[in-house]
Amino acid sequence: MLTLFGTSACHLCERAAALLQAAGVDFEEVDISESDDLFARYGVTIPVLRRADGEELNWPFDEEALARFLE
C-alpha cells in the first residue's frame, strides 16, 4: 500500500493525488496536520509518497518518476 502525506489545503498534494489516480494506483491519504510528529517530519516537503517498504518519493514528481518509484 502507498501512503500520500499532505494536507487538505495543499494544491501540490491534489496534483500528486491526481497523478496517482490517473496511474490507477491504490493509495491512502494522510493529513499531516492531524499529527505533530508527522507535521514536524513532512511540513515543508509535502506531498510525500511512501511505499510499504518505507522508501519515499518527495515532490516534485511526474508520471515517469512515479513509474520508476513503483517498479
PyMOL Python script that loads the backbone (N, CA, C, O; Angstrom):
from pymol import cmd

cmd.read_pdbstr("""\
ATOM      1  N   MET A   1       0.841  -1.179   0.000  1.00  0.00           N
ATOM      2  CA  MET A   1       0.000   0.000   0.000  1.00  0.00           C
ATOM      3  C   MET A   1       0.885   1.242   0.000  1.00  0.00           C
ATOM      4  O   MET A   1       1.930   1.279   0.651  1.00  0.00           O
ATOM      5  N   LEU A   2       0.453   2.245  -0.733  1.00  0.00           N
ATOM      6  CA  LEU A   2       1.143   3.525  -0.781  1.00  0.00           C
ATOM      7  C   LEU A   2       0.432   4.519   0.122  1.00  0.00           C
ATOM      8  O   LEU A   2      -0.788   4.480   0.277  1.00  0.00           O
ATOM      9  N   THR A   3       1.214   5.406   0.711  1.00  0.00           N
ATOM     10  CA  THR A   3       0.668   6.457   1.555  1.00  0.00           C
ATOM     11  C   THR A   3       1.116   7.796   0.994  1.00  0.00           C
ATOM     12  O   THR A   3       2.301   8.010   0.738  1.00  0.00           O
ATOM     13  N   LEU A   4       0.159   8.693   0.804  1.00  0.00           N
ATOM     14  CA  LEU A   4       0.462  10.047   0.351  1.00  0.00           C
ATOM     15  C   LEU A   4       0.268  10.983   1.533  1.00  0.00           C
ATOM     16  O   LEU A   4      -0.846  11.162   2.025  1.00  0.00           O
ATOM     17  N   PHE A   5       1.367  11.575   1.982  1.00  0.00           N
ATOM     18  CA  PHE A   5       1.314  12.525   3.087  1.00  0.00           C
ATOM     19  C   PHE A   5       1.108  13.923   2.530  1.00  0.00           C
ATOM     20  O   PHE A   5       1.781  14.328   1.582  1.00  0.00           O
ATOM     21  N   GLY A   6       0.177  14.657   3.121  1.00  0.00           N
ATOM     22  CA  GLY A   6      -0.111  16.011   2.675  1.00  0.00           C
ATOM     23  C   GLY A   6      -1.048  16.689   3.638  1.00  0.00           C
ATOM     24  O   GLY A   6      -1.182  16.285   4.793  1.00  0.00           O
ATOM     25  N   THR A   7      -1.705  17.742   3.142  1.00  0.00           N
ATOM     26  CA  THR A   7      -2.737  18.434   3.906  1.00  0.00           C
ATOM     27  C   THR A   7      -3.910  18.730   2.981  1.00  0.00           C
ATOM     28  O   THR A   7      -3.781  18.680   1.758  1.00  0.00           O
ATOM     29  N   SER A   8      -5.039  19.035   3.575  1.00  0.00           N
ATOM     30  CA  SER A   8      -6.235  19.289   2.773  1.00  0.00           C
ATOM     31  C   SER A   8      -6.149  20.598   2.001  1.00  0.00           C
ATOM     32  O   SER A   8      -6.863  20.768   1.013  1.00  0.00           O
ATOM     33  N   ALA A   9      -5.307  21.515   2.419  1.00  0.00           N
ATOM     34  CA  ALA A   9      -5.200  22.818   1.763  1.00  0.00           C
ATOM     35  C   ALA A   9      -4.006  22.903   0.809  1.00  0.00           C
ATOM     36  O   ALA A   9      -3.595  24.001   0.432  1.00  0.00           O
ATOM     37  N   CYS A  10      -3.454  21.769   0.422  1.00  0.00           N
ATOM     38  CA  CYS A  10      -2.226  21.727  -0.379  1.00  0.00           C
ATOM     39  C   CYS A  10      -2.555  21.421  -1.840  1.00  0.00           C
ATOM     40  O   CYS A  10      -2.953  20.306  -2.174  1.00  0.00           O
ATOM     41  N   HIS A  11      -2.384  22.427  -2.709  1.00  0.00           N
ATOM     42  CA  HIS A  11      -2.686  22.193  -4.127  1.00  0.00           C
ATOM     43  C   HIS A  11      -1.704  21.223  -4.768  1.00  0.00           C
ATOM     44  O   HIS A  11      -2.070  20.511  -5.703  1.00  0.00           O
ATOM     45  N   LEU A  12      -0.467  21.180  -4.286  1.00  0.00           N
ATOM     46  CA  LEU A  12       0.503  20.215  -4.816  1.00  0.00           C
ATOM     47  C   LEU A  12       0.107  18.793  -4.424  1.00  0.00           C
ATOM     48  O   LEU A  12       0.323  17.853  -5.188  1.00  0.00           O
ATOM     49  N   CYS A  13      -0.462  18.640  -3.253  1.00  0.00           N
ATOM     50  CA  CYS A  13      -0.938  17.331  -2.811  1.00  0.00           C
ATOM     51  C   CYS A  13      -2.081  16.858  -3.703  1.00  0.00           C
ATOM     52  O   CYS A  13      -2.175  15.674  -4.027  1.00  0.00           O
ATOM     53  N   GLU A  14      -2.946  17.787  -4.096  1.00  0.00           N
ATOM     54  CA  GLU A  14      -4.037  17.447  -5.007  1.00  0.00           C
ATOM     55  C   GLU A  14      -3.491  16.994  -6.360  1.00  0.00           C
ATOM     56  O   GLU A  14      -4.013  16.056  -6.962  1.00  0.00           O
ATOM     57  N   ARG A  15      -2.441  17.660  -6.833  1.00  0.00           N
ATOM     58  CA  ARG A  15      -1.816  17.260  -8.098  1.00  0.00           C
ATOM     59  C   ARG A  15      -1.188  15.878  -7.979  1.00  0.00           C
ATOM     60  O   ARG A  15      -1.304  15.064  -8.895  1.00  0.00           O
ATOM     61  N   ALA A  16      -0.520  15.606  -6.853  1.00  0.00           N
ATOM     62  CA  ALA A  16       0.088  14.293  -6.643  1.00  0.00           C
ATOM     63  C   ALA A  16      -0.990  13.208  -6.596  1.00  0.00           C
ATOM     64  O   ALA A  16      -0.819  12.142  -7.188  1.00  0.00           O
ATOM     65  N   ALA A  17      -2.086  13.470  -5.904  1.00  0.00           N
ATOM     66  CA  ALA A  17      -3.181  12.500  -5.825  1.00  0.00           C
ATOM     67  C   ALA A  17      -3.765  12.244  -7.209  1.00  0.00           C
ATOM     68  O   ALA A  17      -4.101  11.107  -7.540  1.00  0.00           O
ATOM     69  N   ALA A  18      -3.887  13.286  -8.013  1.00  0.00           N
ATOM     70  CA  ALA A  18      -4.409  13.132  -9.371  1.00  0.00           C
ATOM     71  C   ALA A  18      -3.479  12.263 -10.222  1.00  0.00           C
ATOM     72  O   ALA A  18      -3.949  11.446 -11.014  1.00  0.00           O
ATOM     73  N   LEU A  19      -2.168  12.435 -10.063  1.00  0.00           N
ATOM     74  CA  LEU A  19      -1.207  11.584 -10.780  1.00  0.00           C
ATOM     75  C   LEU A  19      -1.384  10.117 -10.393  1.00  0.00           C
ATOM     76  O   LEU A  19      -1.380   9.234 -11.250  1.00  0.00           O
ATOM     77  N   LEU A  20      -1.538   9.873  -9.106  1.00  0.00           N
ATOM     78  CA  LEU A  20      -1.715   8.501  -8.619  1.00  0.00           C
ATOM     79  C   LEU A  20      -3.014   7.906  -9.142  1.00  0.00           C
ATOM     80  O   LEU A  20      -3.046   6.752  -9.570  1.00  0.00           O
ATOM     81  N   GLN A  21      -4.080   8.687  -9.106  1.00  0.00           N
ATOM     82  CA  GLN A  21      -5.366   8.207  -9.605  1.00  0.00           C
ATOM     83  C   GLN A  21      -5.291   7.917 -11.098  1.00  0.00           C
ATOM     84  O   GLN A  21      -5.823   6.905 -11.556  1.00  0.00           O
ATOM     85  N   ALA A  22      -4.642   8.784 -11.858  1.00  0.00           N
ATOM     86  CA  ALA A  22      -4.507   8.586 -13.304  1.00  0.00           C
ATOM     87  C   ALA A  22      -3.697   7.329 -13.622  1.00  0.00           C
ATOM     88  O   ALA A  22      -3.912   6.684 -14.648  1.00  0.00           O
ATOM     89  N   ALA A  23      -2.767   6.990 -12.732  1.00  0.00           N
ATOM     90  CA  ALA A  23      -1.949   5.791 -12.917  1.00  0.00           C
ATOM     91  C   ALA A  23      -2.664   4.536 -12.429  1.00  0.00           C
ATOM     92  O   ALA A  23      -2.151   3.429 -12.588  1.00  0.00           O
ATOM     93  N   GLY A  24      -3.846   4.703 -11.837  1.00  0.00           N
ATOM     94  CA  GLY A  24      -4.601   3.559 -11.341  1.00  0.00           C
ATOM     95  C   GLY A  24      -3.995   2.920 -10.106  1.00  0.00           C
ATOM     96  O   GLY A  24      -4.127   1.716  -9.884  1.00  0.00           O
ATOM     97  N   VAL A  25      -3.336   3.734  -9.312  1.00  0.00           N
ATOM     98  CA  VAL A  25      -2.633   3.249  -8.124  1.00  0.00           C
ATOM     99  C   VAL A  25      -3.511   3.411  -6.891  1.00  0.00           C
ATOM    100  O   VAL A  25      -4.111   4.467  -6.688  1.00  0.00           O
ATOM    101  N   ASP A  26      -3.588   2.372  -6.070  1.00  0.00           N
ATOM    102  CA  ASP A  26      -4.290   2.464  -4.787  1.00  0.00           C
ATOM    103  C   ASP A  26      -3.380   3.142  -3.775  1.00  0.00           C
ATOM    104  O   ASP A  26      -2.203   2.800  -3.660  1.00  0.00           O
ATOM    105  N   PHE A  27      -3.928   4.104  -3.044  1.00  0.00           N
ATOM    106  CA  PHE A  27      -3.133   4.800  -2.041  1.00  0.00           C
ATOM    107  C   PHE A  27      -4.046   5.322  -0.947  1.00  0.00           C
ATOM    108  O   PHE A  27      -5.256   5.470  -1.120  1.00  0.00           O
ATOM    109  N   GLU A  28      -3.423   5.590   0.173  1.00  0.00           N
ATOM    110  CA  GLU A  28      -4.108   6.157   1.330  1.00  0.00           C
ATOM    111  C   GLU A  28      -3.569   7.566   1.526  1.00  0.00           C
ATOM    112  O   GLU A  28      -2.358   7.780   1.461  1.00  0.00           O
ATOM    113  N   GLU A  29      -4.448   8.523   1.762  1.00  0.00           N
ATOM    114  CA  GLU A  29      -4.023   9.889   2.041  1.00  0.00           C
ATOM    115  C   GLU A  29      -3.989  10.107   3.548  1.00  0.00           C
ATOM    116  O   GLU A  29      -4.928   9.746   4.257  1.00  0.00           O
ATOM    117  N   VAL A  30      -2.902  10.699   4.028  1.00  0.00           N
ATOM    118  CA  VAL A  30      -2.758  11.017   5.445  1.00  0.00           C
ATOM    119  C   VAL A  30      -2.530  12.516   5.570  1.00  0.00           C
ATOM    120  O   VAL A  30      -1.599  13.065   4.980  1.00  0.00           O
ATOM    121  N   ASP A  31      -3.387  13.171   6.342  1.00  0.00           N
ATOM    122  CA  ASP A  31      -3.277  14.606   6.575  1.00  0.00           C
ATOM    123  C   ASP A  31      -2.308  14.837   7.731  1.00  0.00           C
ATOM    124  O   ASP A  31      -2.601  14.506   8.880  1.00  0.00           O
ATOM    125  N   ILE A  32      -1.159  15.405   7.412  1.00  0.00           N
ATOM    126  CA  ILE A  32      -0.120  15.576   8.434  1.00  0.00           C
ATOM    127  C   ILE A  32      -0.485  16.616   9.483  1.00  0.00           C
ATOM    128  O   ILE A  32       0.122  16.657  10.553  1.00  0.00           O
ATOM    129  N   SER A  33      -1.473  17.457   9.186  1.00  0.00           N
ATOM    130  CA  SER A  33      -1.860  18.483  10.160  1.00  0.00           C
ATOM    131  C   SER A  33      -2.537  17.886  11.386  1.00  0.00           C
ATOM    132  O   SER A  33      -2.737  18.577  12.385  1.00  0.00           O
ATOM    133  N   GLU A  34      -2.890  16.611  11.314  1.00  0.00           N
ATOM    134  CA  GLU A  34      -3.542  15.950  12.445  1.00  0.00           C
ATOM    135  C   GLU A  34      -2.549  15.290  13.399  1.00  0.00           C
ATOM    136  O   GLU A  34      -2.951  14.681  14.391  1.00  0.00           O
ATOM    137  N   SER A  35      -1.246  15.410  13.101  1.00  0.00           N
ATOM    138  CA  SER A  35      -0.225  14.794  13.942  1.00  0.00           C
ATOM    139  C   SER A  35       0.978  15.723  14.063  1.00  0.00           C
ATOM    140  O   SER A  35       1.568  16.117  13.057  1.00  0.00           O
ATOM    141  N   ASP A  36       1.335  16.066  15.280  1.00  0.00           N
ATOM    142  CA  ASP A  36       2.514  16.922  15.484  1.00  0.00           C
ATOM    143  C   ASP A  36       3.777  16.272  14.935  1.00  0.00           C
ATOM    144  O   ASP A  36       4.616  16.947  14.338  1.00  0.00           O
ATOM    145  N   ASP A  37       3.915  14.958  15.134  1.00  0.00           N
ATOM    146  CA  ASP A  37       5.107  14.249  14.648  1.00  0.00           C
ATOM    147  C   ASP A  37       5.197  14.274  13.124  1.00  0.00           C
ATOM    148  O   ASP A  37       6.256  14.551  12.561  1.00  0.00           O
ATOM    149  N   LEU A  38       4.070  13.979  12.461  1.00  0.00           N
ATOM    150  CA  LEU A  38       4.071  13.991  11.001  1.00  0.00           C
ATOM    151  C   LEU A  38       4.280  15.400  10.463  1.00  0.00           C
ATOM    152  O   LEU A  38       4.971  15.587   9.462  1.00  0.00           O
ATOM    153  N   PHE A  39       3.685  16.392  11.122  1.00  0.00           N
ATOM    154  CA  PHE A  39       3.861  17.767  10.668  1.00  0.00           C
ATOM    155  C   PHE A  39       5.316  18.191  10.800  1.00  0.00           C
ATOM    156  O   PHE A  39       5.849  18.862   9.917  1.00  0.00           O
ATOM    157  N   ALA A  40       5.962  17.805  11.895  1.00  0.00           N
ATOM    158  CA  ALA A  40       7.375  18.137  12.085  1.00  0.00           C
ATOM    159  C   ALA A  40       8.238  17.458  11.026  1.00  0.00           C
ATOM    160  O   ALA A  40       9.221  18.036  10.563  1.00  0.00           O
ATOM    161  N   ARG A  41       7.880  16.250  10.647  1.00  0.00           N
ATOM    162  CA  ARG A  41       8.679  15.485   9.681  1.00  0.00           C
ATOM    163  C   ARG A  41       8.457  15.938   8.239  1.00  0.00           C
ATOM    164  O   ARG A  41       9.412  16.051   7.470  1.00  0.00           O
ATOM    165  N   TYR A  42       7.201  16.198   7.869  1.00  0.00           N
ATOM    166  CA  TYR A  42       6.868  16.443   6.464  1.00  0.00           C
ATOM    167  C   TYR A  42       6.371  17.860   6.167  1.00  0.00           C
ATOM    168  O   TYR A  42       6.047  18.156   5.016  1.00  0.00           O
ATOM    169  N   GLY A  43       6.302  18.729   7.150  1.00  0.00           N
ATOM    170  CA  GLY A  43       5.677  20.030   6.990  1.00  0.00           C
ATOM    171  C   GLY A  43       6.156  20.867   5.818  1.00  0.00           C
ATOM    172  O   GLY A  43       5.365  21.605   5.230  1.00  0.00           O
ATOM    173  N   VAL A  44       7.429  20.771   5.465  1.00  0.00           N
ATOM    174  CA  VAL A  44       7.955  21.587   4.365  1.00  0.00           C
ATOM    175  C   VAL A  44       8.260  20.772   3.116  1.00  0.00           C
ATOM    176  O   VAL A  44       8.787  21.308   2.141  1.00  0.00           O
ATOM    177  N   THR A  45       7.933  19.469   3.134  1.00  0.00           N
ATOM    178  CA  THR A  45       8.278  18.629   1.973  1.00  0.00           C
ATOM    179  C   THR A  45       7.077  18.017   1.279  1.00  0.00           C
ATOM    180  O   THR A  45       7.242  17.329   0.272  1.00  0.00           O
ATOM    181  N   ILE A  46       5.865  18.248   1.789  1.00  0.00           N
ATOM    182  CA  ILE A  46       4.688  17.609   1.190  1.00  0.00           C
ATOM    183  C   ILE A  46       4.442  18.139  -0.208  1.00  0.00           C
ATOM    184  O   ILE A  46       4.770  19.283  -0.522  1.00  0.00           O
ATOM    185  N   PRO A  47       3.867  17.304  -1.031  1.00  0.00           N
ATOM    186  CA  PRO A  47       3.445  15.925  -0.785  1.00  0.00           C
ATOM    187  C   PRO A  47       4.619  14.951  -0.829  1.00  0.00           C
ATOM    188  O   PRO A  47       5.594  15.145  -1.555  1.00  0.00           O
ATOM    189  N   VAL A  48       4.489  13.902  -0.029  1.00  0.00           N
ATOM    190  CA  VAL A  48       5.470  12.822   0.024  1.00  0.00           C
ATOM    191  C   VAL A  48       4.721  11.510  -0.121  1.00  0.00           C
ATOM    192  O   VAL A  48       3.721  11.268   0.555  1.00  0.00           O
ATOM    193  N   LEU A  49       5.222  10.671  -1.014  1.00  0.00           N
ATOM    194  CA  LEU A  49       4.633   9.358  -1.248  1.00  0.00           C
ATOM    195  C   LEU A  49       5.538   8.307  -0.630  1.00  0.00           C
ATOM    196  O   LEU A  49       6.743   8.294  -0.886  1.00  0.00           O
ATOM    197  N   ARG A  50       4.960   7.416   0.189  1.00  0.00           N
ATOM    198  CA  ARG A  50       5.747   6.366   0.850  1.00  0.00           C
ATOM    199  C   ARG A  50       5.236   4.998   0.422  1.00  0.00           C
ATOM    200  O   ARG A  50       4.033   4.736   0.412  1.00  0.00           O
ATOM    201  N   ARG A  51       6.190   4.127   0.065  1.00  0.00           N
ATOM    202  CA  ARG A  51       5.867   2.728  -0.231  1.00  0.00           C
ATOM    203  C   ARG A  51       5.831   1.936   1.072  1.00  0.00           C
ATOM    204  O   ARG A  51       6.270   2.413   2.118  1.00  0.00           O
ATOM    205  N   ALA A  52       5.301   0.723   0.989  1.00  0.00           N
ATOM    206  CA  ALA A  52       5.201  -0.153   2.159  1.00  0.00           C
ATOM    207  C   ALA A  52       6.577  -0.485   2.737  1.00  0.00           C
ATOM    208  O   ALA A  52       6.700  -0.749   3.933  1.00  0.00           O
ATOM    209  N   ASP A  53       7.624  -0.472   1.884  1.00  0.00           N
ATOM    210  CA  ASP A  53       8.970  -0.781   2.377  1.00  0.00           C
ATOM    211  C   ASP A  53       9.654   0.413   3.030  1.00  0.00           C
ATOM    212  O   ASP A  53      10.805   0.310   3.454  1.00  0.00           O
ATOM    213  N   GLY A  54       8.954   1.554   3.116  1.00  0.00           N
ATOM    214  CA  GLY A  54       9.488   2.738   3.782  1.00  0.00           C
ATOM    215  C   GLY A  54      10.177   3.729   2.862  1.00  0.00           C
ATOM    216  O   GLY A  54      10.477   4.846   3.284  1.00  0.00           O
ATOM    217  N   GLU A  55      10.435   3.355   1.624  1.00  0.00           N
ATOM    218  CA  GLU A  55      11.052   4.291   0.674  1.00  0.00           C
ATOM    219  C   GLU A  55      10.077   5.415   0.371  1.00  0.00           C
ATOM    220  O   GLU A  55       8.868   5.197   0.286  1.00  0.00           O
ATOM    221  N   GLU A  56      10.613   6.625   0.206  1.00  0.00           N
ATOM    222  CA  GLU A  56       9.770   7.783  -0.019  1.00  0.00           C
ATOM    223  C   GLU A  56      10.161   8.523  -1.292  1.00  0.00           C
ATOM    224  O   GLU A  56      11.324   8.545  -1.695  1.00  0.00           O
ATOM    225  N   LEU A  57       9.160   9.122  -1.906  1.00  0.00           N
ATOM    226  CA  LEU A  57       9.324   9.947  -3.096  1.00  0.00           C
ATOM    227  C   LEU A  57       8.774  11.322  -2.772  1.00  0.00           C
ATOM    228  O   LEU A  57       7.582  11.486  -2.514  1.00  0.00           O
ATOM    229  N   ASN A  58       9.667  12.313  -2.789  1.00  0.00           N
ATOM    230  CA  ASN A  58       9.266  13.686  -2.482  1.00  0.00           C
ATOM    231  C   ASN A  58       8.845  14.415  -3.747  1.00  0.00           C
ATOM    232  O   ASN A  58       9.319  14.116  -4.843  1.00  0.00           O
ATOM    233  N   TRP A  59       7.957  15.364  -3.578  1.00  0.00           N
ATOM    234  CA  TRP A  59       7.540  16.240  -4.661  1.00  0.00           C
ATOM    235  C   TRP A  59       8.701  17.150  -5.015  1.00  0.00           C
ATOM    236  O   TRP A  59       9.420  17.555  -4.101  1.00  0.00           O
ATOM    237  N   PRO A  60       8.937  17.500  -6.257  1.00  0.00           N
ATOM    238  CA  PRO A  60       8.074  17.249  -7.394  1.00  0.00           C
ATOM    239  C   PRO A  60       8.371  15.904  -8.051  1.00  0.00           C
ATOM    240  O   PRO A  60       9.525  15.483  -8.137  1.00  0.00           O
ATOM    241  N   PHE A  61       7.315  15.238  -8.512  1.00  0.00           N
ATOM    242  CA  PHE A  61       7.467  14.039  -9.323  1.00  0.00           C
ATOM    243  C   PHE A  61       6.415  14.039 -10.412  1.00  0.00           C
ATOM    244  O   PHE A  61       5.336  14.614 -10.266  1.00  0.00           O
ATOM    245  N   ASP A  62       6.756  13.378 -11.510  1.00  0.00           N
ATOM    246  CA  ASP A  62       5.845  13.295 -12.643  1.00  0.00           C
ATOM    247  C   ASP A  62       5.518  11.833 -12.911  1.00  0.00           C
ATOM    248  O   ASP A  62       5.885  10.962 -12.124  1.00  0.00           O
ATOM    249  N   GLU A  63       4.832  11.559 -14.013  1.00  0.00           N
ATOM    250  CA  GLU A  63       4.427  10.195 -14.344  1.00  0.00           C
ATOM    251  C   GLU A  63       5.633   9.254 -14.445  1.00  0.00           C
ATOM    252  O   GLU A  63       5.586   8.117 -13.977  1.00  0.00           O
ATOM    253  N   GLU A  64       6.711   9.747 -15.061  1.00  0.00           N
ATOM    254  CA  GLU A  64       7.905   8.927 -15.241  1.00  0.00           C
ATOM    255  C   GLU A  64       8.574   8.592 -13.919  1.00  0.00           C
ATOM    256  O   GLU A  64       8.932   7.440 -13.675  1.00  0.00           O
ATOM    257  N   ALA A  65       8.743   9.590 -13.068  1.00  0.00           N
ATOM    258  CA  ALA A  65       9.345   9.348 -11.753  1.00  0.00           C
ATOM    259  C   ALA A  65       8.468   8.434 -10.920  1.00  0.00           C
ATOM    260  O   ALA A  65       8.974   7.581 -10.192  1.00  0.00           O
ATOM    261  N   LEU A  66       7.151   8.604 -11.019  1.00  0.00           N
ATOM    262  CA  LEU A  66       6.223   7.740 -10.292  1.00  0.00           C
ATOM    263  C   LEU A  66       6.355   6.297 -10.757  1.00  0.00           C
ATOM    264  O   LEU A  66       6.388   5.379  -9.937  1.00  0.00           O
ATOM    265  N   ALA A  67       6.428   6.093 -12.060  1.00  0.00           N
ATOM    266  CA  ALA A  67       6.562   4.745 -12.597  1.00  0.00           C
ATOM    267  C   ALA A  67       7.850   4.086 -12.114  1.00  0.00           C
ATOM    268  O   ALA A  67       7.843   2.908 -11.755  1.00  0.00           O
ATOM    269  N   ARG A  68       8.947   4.829 -12.100  1.00  0.00           N
ATOM    270  CA  ARG A  68      10.220   4.269 -11.600  1.00  0.00           C
ATOM    271  C   ARG A  68      10.109   3.923 -10.130  1.00  0.00           C
ATOM    272  O   ARG A  68      10.612   2.886  -9.700  1.00  0.00           O
ATOM    273  N   PHE A  69       9.457   4.774  -9.350  1.00  0.00           N
ATOM    274  CA  PHE A  69       9.286   4.538  -7.917  1.00  0.00           C
ATOM    275  C   PHE A  69       8.457   3.302  -7.641  1.00  0.00           C
ATOM    276  O   PHE A  69       8.684   2.607  -6.651  1.00  0.00           O
ATOM    277  N   LEU A  70       7.498   3.024  -8.509  1.00  0.00           N
ATOM    278  CA  LEU A  70       6.601   1.892  -8.295  1.00  0.00           C
ATOM    279  C   LEU A  70       7.167   0.559  -8.804  1.00  0.00           C
ATOM    280  O   LEU A  70       6.600  -0.496  -8.521  1.00  0.00           O
ATOM    281  N   GLU A  71       8.255   0.595  -9.536  1.00  0.00           N
ATOM    282  CA  GLU A  71       8.845  -0.650 -10.079  1.00  0.00           C
ATOM    283  C   GLU A  71       9.343  -1.564  -8.984  1.00  0.00           C
ATOM    284  O   GLU A  71       9.862  -2.643  -9.268  1.00  0.00           O
TER     285      GLU A  71
END
""", "prot")
cmd.dss("prot")
cmd.show_as("cartoon", "prot")
cmd.util.cbc("prot")
cmd.orient("prot")
